Amino acid sequence: MIFRREFSIRSNRAFLFGLFLICVYLRSSAAEISGQALPVAAPASVGMNAAKLDQIEGLVNADIADKKLPGAVVIVGHRGKIVYRKAFGNRSLVPTVEKMTIDTIFDVASLTKPVATATSIMILVEQGKLRLNDTVGKFIPDIDDPEAKKVTIQQLLTHTSGYRPDFDLGEKWTGREGMLAALKKEKLRNPPGTRFVYSDIGFIVLGEVVQRLGGNEFGGSTFISDSADIMKVPDSFKSGEIQTTEKSLGVFTYENIFQRLNMSVTKFRQPSTGGAITNSGLQIPGKEFYTDSKTLQLIAPTENIKGQLNYLGSTFAGDEKSGSHILRGFVHDPTSYRMGGVAGHAGLFSTADDLARYCQMLLNGGVAPAPMLKPAREQGRNTQLVDYALTNVRASETSADTSKVVRILSAQTVAKMTAPYVVSEDGATRGLGWDMNTSFSANRGELFPLGSFGHTGFTGTGIWIDRVSQTFVVFMSNRVHPDGKGDVGPLRAKVSTVVASAIEDTPIEMYRLAESIYQSQVAAQVPAFRERVEAAKRAGEQLSANSHQPSAIPKNITVLNGIDILERNGFKELESKRIGLVTNHTGRNLAGKSTIDVLFEAKNVKLTSLFAPEHGIRGELDTEKIDDSKDEKTGLPVYSLYKDGMRRPKPEQLKDLDAIVYDIQDIGARFYTYTATLKNVMEEAAKLGKPIYILDRPNPINGNDVEGSLADEDKLSFIAAHTIPVRYGLTIGELGQMMNAERKIGADLRVIKMEGWSRSMWFDETGQTWINPSPNMRSLTEATLYPGIGLLETTNVSVGRGTDTPFEVVGAPWLDGQRLAKYLNERNVRGVRFVPIRFKPNTSVFKDEQVGGVNIVITDRRAFQSVRTGFEIAAALRKLYPTEWQVDRYARLLVNGEILAAVKRGDQSQEIEKLIKPTLDEFARRRASYLRY
């Protein structure tokens, strides 16, 4: 009876949702039948608050002043009309300053995924050429990995394919042929359909599927150019390798989407001929390509080529003159660049106005005004910047009757494309090509409802669409210009929040109904997703820490840390600067040379002082106080940042420095004090206006998993520096940026990013040498256990300090190991078993005493949750030893009053996690703004 009632509720909600969508789309389509372009309206005339929209200007200009972006274009549409349309700042800073204009053409980066590729896939679905459950192997049969052949089109669209984020650009290849060769040998890192990993590779595959199914008598080799009568078939297409039934992604999207939508500027771009070839095999643009100054002038430049190519394991190998050339009209994404500028994941160029037309098409249920087509051959144009688009347009098709309605997608297709699809065990969702509610959803802002959708682009672009209120936001910037250091993540979120707050004509009941329907759709899908994950584990498809193959990540991956990047770049960021270095023995380059020695020996840098955290400059001390000293090898002074009453640098120690550099390996747990040291150093640097550089390093226990309660604001200390969970899933550079922004430190913080690292990596997948970060952190296993087991060590139990296996055991003289192990094993805690033992610590708690306890054995580290395991042990101690275990001492590292009260009540881990979930969800939204990998 309960099941039937629940099914009935869900069915009714689904029915209501269908009616809701039909009403939304019919209402919008009725206004669109006239076939006119989007009109402009005063905000108040369509139910928007103009005063609130005016706040956008201050937000954007503030970030421009802070050098987070050179300029931007923002367009807001509501109920089929444009209510806000404005350009800010500059589109170019280097080599000349140019003012931003509304018609600026942007490299939209990953907006290519939904706008071009996903839309094309859905058109092919409508044409009956593929189905969403078709597998990759059906279309690309020569892939080596049999599991990759089983990946479905839907899994590619929702980033649950199992592919890693991108190819390693340290491997030298170019063109479509090179991509196909790399794809052929590419192996999945997770079983299909079991984990959300944002993947460019997945959308490159989708782009290839479009090419193979698009169908074109010229084999996808025709182009439309800004030049007069320039039609060129590249040599690679003349080889006969490309089948005559194919049509390039650029041609297909132009014919089926952009031309029909009158998105007159939107297209893929690539150089036609010429250009110097670097020894990386990548084309470098020359001035001779830019003969059409009008078109070129409208394109927002991005980064210099040297910076652009120093991503994803690649290194720039050209001359300095070529490397300093600013990309303009050439795609910024390095993988798309090496593929010639046309790829399923990136490569599209567009304007804010064109994207506004696209957004409105979706809100119209797939209907758009009939386009005024641009003639295929314009006279008087002379450019060699080739636009991928159709040239064989019949003369009769060069003009169109704008009174006719053009349908790009059916309403059913739009509904399916923008429905929520669960992609994680905790209910994160994506659309088909769209983001909805994941760690990438920051640009939804705070107020747009769950179920709204959008996407961002790495270069600084973004769109968000809310069908409930019939509103869209287009945000366009080139934040990577000129040096790749800009950041518009928080700004995009703020703009969306302001826009949502300005909507005054949408009843609150509509929002509540939409979110209720969304939540029921998610709840209905989560059990099936969890079962897929469990089935994969049972089948042995998800590899664990203790298997013979630790992961599916290629074994030849080697991550370069910030110091390696700095060294490779000739220390240009620190050129001629007097620097102080905050480090310890973990600060080493890939070759094992200490960062102290690397910087001391650099000819163009002056290292003048060292600063040591807890455990000292060599990481060997386990005392409550570290004194100042002198480094024997360099003779430099070593100032302690772990002394009584002084755990931050003094002003006199910083005043003569030009910059401070931080290079210490973090462990990924909140109470590991190196993070507090970083916060203190940032605060002192900010007071004196000194820049601080973080040389980033991996989170050794991966950058995806987030666990545990947040620290209470009123309980922060040196062992809880910020209101973050016990396990926060950030690199030290990302955490530094979060603390700097959220604690309003105001430091001039610059992060030297790693190369080759991805969020799912554990330390043993980085190719780096493990160095004990502190005396009792002797292995990756201990680091994995530390967040949960470490919470217990301030109570009256031993966590193994003074043994050979710290944090792998828990015990006390009053504890019966067999009883505790039996209880915990009966709890069926995921990824772990408990073995009864007896041990004798030789230092620390219960020194030289025999204690009973348990050995904690991780059986599957990808399923194992350290903090939950810690809560299970705490709950067991509270239940089995209510008088012996001193629960109040658990508060010191937990620093959360609500959760301490739950433990004292005897709540089990499931109840504790329910209490934690709302704040953990909020942290996920905060965290998304600071993810850099």
Secondary structure as GFF3:
##gff-version 3
##sequence-region A 1 933
A	DSSP	alpha_helix	2	32	.	.	.	ID=ss1
A	DSSP	three_ten_helix	43	46	.	.	.	ID=ss2
A	DSSP	alpha_helix	50	53	.	.	.	ID=ss3
A	DSSP	alpha_helix	55	65	.	.	.	ID=ss4
A	DSSP	beta_strand	71	78	.	.	.	ID=ss5
A	DSSP	beta_strand	81	92	.	.	.	ID=ss6
A	DSSP	beta_strand	98	99	.	.	.	ID=ss7
A	DSSP	beta_strand	106	107	.	.	.	ID=ss8
A	DSSP	three_ten_helix	109	111	.	.	.	ID=ss9
A	DSSP	alpha_helix	112	112	.	.	.	ID=ss10
A	DSSP	pi_helix	113	118	.	.	.	ID=ss11
A	DSSP	alpha_helix	119	126	.	.	.	ID=ss12
A	DSSP	alpha_helix	136	139	.	.	.	ID=ss13
A	DSSP	alpha_helix	146	149	.	.	.	ID=ss14
A	DSSP	alpha_helix	153	157	.	.	.	ID=ss15
A	DSSP	alpha_helix	175	185	.	.	.	ID=ss16
A	DSSP	alpha_helix	200	214	.	.	.	ID=ss17
A	DSSP	beta_strand	224	225	.	.	.	ID=ss18
A	DSSP	alpha_helix	235	238	.	.	.	ID=ss19
A	DSSP	alpha_helix	249	253	.	.	.	ID=ss20
A	DSSP	pi_helix	254	258	.	.	.	ID=ss21
A	DSSP	beta_strand	267	271	.	.	.	ID=ss22
A	DSSP	beta_strand	276	277	.	.	.	ID=ss23
A	DSSP	beta_strand	283	284	.	.	.	ID=ss24
A	DSSP	three_ten_helix	287	289	.	.	.	ID=ss25
A	DSSP	alpha_helix	293	298	.	.	.	ID=ss26
A	DSSP	alpha_helix	305	309	.	.	.	ID=ss27
A	DSSP	alpha_helix	320	323	.	.	.	ID=ss28
A	DSSP	alpha_helix	334	338	.	.	.	ID=ss29
A	DSSP	beta_strand	348	350	.	.	.	ID=ss30
A	DSSP	alpha_helix	352	363	.	.	.	ID=ss31
A	DSSP	beta_strand	367	369	.	.	.	ID=ss32
A	DSSP	beta_strand	385	388	.	.	.	ID=ss33
A	DSSP	three_ten_helix	395	397	.	.	.	ID=ss34
A	DSSP	beta_strand	405	407	.	.	.	ID=ss35
A	DSSP	alpha_helix	411	417	.	.	.	ID=ss36
A	DSSP	beta_strand	421	422	.	.	.	ID=ss37
A	DSSP	beta_strand	429	430	.	.	.	ID=ss38
A	DSSP	beta_strand	435	437	.	.	.	ID=ss39
A	DSSP	three_ten_helix	442	444	.	.	.	ID=ss40
A	DSSP	beta_strand	453	457	.	.	.	ID=ss41
A	DSSP	beta_strand	461	466	.	.	.	ID=ss42
A	DSSP	beta_strand	471	477	.	.	.	ID=ss43
A	DSSP	alpha_helix	489	501	.	.	.	ID=ss44
A	DSSP	alpha_helix	508	538	.	.	.	ID=ss45
A	DSSP	alpha_helix	562	568	.	.	.	ID=ss46
A	DSSP	three_ten_helix	572	574	.	.	.	ID=ss47
A	DSSP	beta_strand	578	583	.	.	.	ID=ss48
A	DSSP	alpha_helix	595	601	.	.	.	ID=ss49
A	DSSP	beta_strand	606	612	.	.	.	ID=ss50
A	DSSP	beta_strand	629	630	.	.	.	ID=ss51
A	DSSP	beta_strand	637	640	.	.	.	ID=ss52
A	DSSP	alpha_helix	651	654	.	.	.	ID=ss53
A	DSSP	beta_strand	659	663	.	.	.	ID=ss54
A	DSSP	alpha_helix	674	688	.	.	.	ID=ss55
A	DSSP	beta_strand	692	695	.	.	.	ID=ss56
A	DSSP	beta_strand	707	710	.	.	.	ID=ss57
A	DSSP	three_ten_helix	713	715	.	.	.	ID=ss58
A	DSSP	beta_strand	725	727	.	.	.	ID=ss59
A	DSSP	alpha_helix	732	742	.	.	.	ID=ss60
A	DSSP	beta_strand	749	752	.	.	.	ID=ss61
A	DSSP	three_ten_helix	763	765	.	.	.	ID=ss62
A	DSSP	alpha_helix	780	789	.	.	.	ID=ss63
A	DSSP	three_ten_helix	790	794	.	.	.	ID=ss64
A	DSSP	beta_strand	809	812	.	.	.	ID=ss65
A	DSSP	alpha_helix	817	826	.	.	.	ID=ss66
A	DSSP	beta_strand	832	839	.	.	.	ID=ss67
A	DSSP	beta_strand	851	858	.	.	.	ID=ss68
A	DSSP	alpha_helix	866	880	.	.	.	ID=ss69
A	DSSP	three_ten_helix	887	890	.	.	.	ID=ss70
A	DSSP	alpha_helix	891	894	.	.	.	ID=ss71
A	DSSP	alpha_helix	897	905	.	.	.	ID=ss72
A	DSSP	alpha_helix	909	928	.	.	.	ID=ss73
###
